[in-house]
């Protein structure tokens, strides 16, 4: 498939340093893969190549999008077009492996031994919260739930967004409290 046939839409996010590229591919069924540092991308060709672009400091792959975060002091005029072209080139090569298959497997894992509360939290996160956050180029990963404290890791555009505390407290925490009465607080790592 030629580069010209790849439809890629760049969309702004609430984080001024992150752009979300919406693609027509589905990379995996659920979850996301966050590459907050270049070293984590070593076994995944697409994120690794994006980190080779001067000014890129983070990459996140969602089910059907790619978010890139640039350094604060780098202008989009130096990053956007070259990133877009690289993504199109790599997506057009159907033989190209884009991500480490082991990372994709982890996105699909489920907690068979989770408590009922944790299962309900994950269900709400997966069905309501994560899709909403993904619209802004981010994601949240369940880390743990203990003594009424839910720990999440915000990823992609959300990880360094100025409004992430509002997302966490006013959005996620308020929504989960509706169905999880034992929830006291949502915190991020």
CORLIN-V748189 format. One record per pair of residues at least 24 apart in sequence whose ideal C-beta (glycine too) atoms are under 8 Angstrom apart, sorted by the first residue. I is the first residue (numbers start at 1). J is the second residue. D is the distance in whole Angstrom. If there is no record, write none. Layout:
# CORLIN-V748189
i & j & d
I & J & D
I & J & D
This chain:
# CORLIN-V748189
i & j & d
1 & 92 & 5
1 & 94 & 6
2 & 92 & 6
3 & 85 & 8
3 & 88 & 5
3 & 89 & 6
3 & 92 & 5
5 & 92 & 7
6 & 87 & 8
6 & 88 & 4
6 & 91 & 5
6 & 92 & 5
8 & 84 & 6
8 & 87 & 6
8 & 88 & 6
8 & 91 & 8
10 & 80 & 7
10 & 84 & 6
11 & 137 & 7
13 & 67 & 7
13 & 136 & 5
13 & 137 & 4
13 & 138 & 7
13 & 157 & 4
13 & 161 & 7
14 & 136 & 5
14 & 157 & 7
14 & 161 & 6
14 & 162 & 8
14 & 163 & 6
15 & 69 & 7
15 & 136 & 8
15 & 137 & 7
15 & 138 & 8
15 & 157 & 4
15 & 158 & 7
15 & 160 & 6
15 & 161 & 4
15 & 162 & 7
17 & 69 & 5
17 & 70 & 5
17 & 71 & 8
17 & 72 & 6
17 & 160 & 7
18 & 58 & 8
18 & 67 & 6
18 & 68 & 7
18 & 69 & 5
18 & 70 & 8
18 & 137 & 5
18 & 138 & 8
18 & 156 & 7
18 & 157 & 4
18 & 160 & 8
18 & 161 & 7
19 & 67 & 7
19 & 68 & 6
19 & 70 & 8
19 & 76 & 7
19 & 80 & 6
19 & 83 & 8
19 & 137 & 7
20 & 65 & 5
20 & 66 & 7
20 & 67 & 5
20 & 136 & 7
20 & 137 & 3
20 & 156 & 8
20 & 157 & 7
21 & 65 & 6
21 & 66 & 5
21 & 67 & 7
21 & 68 & 7
21 & 83 & 8
21 & 84 & 7
21 & 87 & 6
22 & 64 & 7
22 & 65 & 5
23 & 64 & 6
23 & 65 & 6
23 & 66 & 7
23 & 87 & 7
23 & 91 & 7
24 & 64 & 8
25 & 64 & 7
25 & 91 & 6
26 & 63 & 6
26 & 64 & 5
27 & 61 & 6
27 & 62 & 8
27 & 63 & 6
27 & 64 & 7
27 & 98 & 7
27 & 99 & 7
27 & 104 & 7
28 & 63 & 6
28 & 104 & 5
28 & 107 & 5
28 & 108 & 7
29 & 63 & 7
29 & 107 & 8
29 & 108 & 6
30 & 63 & 7
30 & 107 & 6
30 & 108 & 6
30 & 126 & 6
31 & 63 & 7
31 & 106 & 8
31 & 107 & 3
31 & 108 & 7
31 & 130 & 8
31 & 139 & 7
31 & 141 & 8
32 & 60 & 6
32 & 61 & 6
32 & 62 & 5
32 & 63 & 7
32 & 107 & 7
32 & 130 & 8
32 & 134 & 7
32 & 139 & 4
32 & 141 & 8
32 & 155 & 6
32 & 156 & 7
33 & 60 & 7
33 & 61 & 5
33 & 99 & 6
33 & 103 & 5
33 & 104 & 7
33 & 106 & 8
33 & 107 & 6
34 & 58 & 8
34 & 60 & 5
34 & 139 & 7
34 & 141 & 7
34 & 153 & 8
34 & 155 & 4
34 & 156 & 6
34 & 159 & 8
35 & 59 & 4
35 & 60 & 7
35 & 61 & 8
36 & 155 & 8
36 & 159 & 7
43 & 100 & 4
43 & 102 & 8
43 & 103 & 8
44 & 98 & 7
44 & 99 & 4
44 & 100 & 5
44 & 103 & 6
45 & 90 & 7
45 & 96 & 7
45 & 97 & 6
45 & 98 & 6
45 & 99 & 8
46 & 87 & 7
46 & 90 & 5
46 & 96 & 8
46 & 98 & 4
46 & 99 & 6
47 & 99 & 7
49 & 86 & 6
49 & 90 & 7
50 & 83 & 6
50 & 86 & 7
50 & 87 & 8
53 & 79 & 6
53 & 82 & 6
53 & 83 & 6
53 & 86 & 7
54 & 78 & 7
54 & 79 & 8
55 & 79 & 5
56 & 83 & 7
58 & 156 & 7
58 & 159 & 7
58 & 160 & 8
60 & 137 & 7
60 & 138 & 7
60 & 139 & 7
60 & 155 & 5
60 & 156 & 3
60 & 157 & 8
61 & 99 & 7
62 & 134 & 5
62 & 137 & 8
62 & 139 & 6
62 & 156 & 7
63 & 134 & 7
65 & 134 & 7
65 & 137 & 7
67 & 137 & 4
67 & 138 & 7
67 & 156 & 4
67 & 157 & 5
69 & 156 & 7
69 & 157 & 7
69 & 159 & 8
69 & 160 & 7
115 & 145 & 8
117 & 145 & 7
117 & 180 & 6
117 & 182 & 6
118 & 142 & 8
118 & 145 & 5
120 & 179 & 6
120 & 180 & 6
121 & 145 & 6
121 & 150 & 6
121 & 176 & 6
121 & 180 & 6
121 & 183 & 8
124 & 175 & 7
124 & 176 & 6
124 & 179 & 6
124 & 180 & 8
125 & 172 & 8
128 & 175 & 7
129 & 171 & 7
129 & 172 & 6
129 & 175 & 6
132 & 171 & 8
133 & 158 & 6
133 & 167 & 7
136 & 161 & 8
140 & 172 & 7
143 & 189 & 6
147 & 184 & 8
148 & 182 & 5
148 & 183 & 6
148 & 184 & 3
148 & 185 & 7
149 & 184 & 6
149 & 185 & 5
149 & 186 & 8
149 & 187 & 6
150 & 176 & 7
150 & 183 & 6
150 & 185 & 7
150 & 186 & 5
150 & 187 & 7
151 & 186 & 8
151 & 187 & 6
151 & 188 & 7
151 & 189 & 6
152 & 186 & 6
152 & 187 & 7
152 & 188 & 5
152 & 189 & 8
153 & 188 & 6
153 & 189 & 5
154 & 188 & 5
164 & 188 & 7
